[in-house]
Amino acid sequence: MPHDLEAEPLASPPRYRILVIEDHPSTLNMVGEILEDAGYEPVLALGGNAGIRLLRQETINLVLLDLILEDMDGWTVLKTIKMDPDLGSTPVIIVTARTKMQEAHALKSHEGLFEGYVLKPFLPDRLLAHVREVLL
């Protein structure tokens, strides 16, 4: 029996939901716009506590985590995510403005807890390349 291609709608690509945890509203909105323009669904959290709460309430495919947050240290957020049996498999990309020397030491000491990192300031294409690499 011949297969009728018109009878079945083409499957659309998955719309990944990306949680952005950041404490600067302008940066949070900018990253959200970059993600949305690239076809992702951003979920925005202003601070670590809000980010953890949203991660527990929403279906999230990836977290973009700033390390320097006002309400909670980013490393604490990362450890909270990775130690939670329900959240621990969620991939995390660190997004930080720390200097290279500080960054190298901190990243080395937390190896294995995150899937990549991007240094601020970043070009949108660089951020999106890391996102695609982790999600695909």
Secondary structure by P-SEA (a helix, b strand, c coil): ccccccccccccccbbbbbbbcccaaaaaaaaaaaaaabbbbbbbccaaaaaaaaacccccccccccccccccaaaaaaaaaaccccccbbbbbbbcccaaaaaaaaaaacccccccccccccaaaaaaaaaaaac
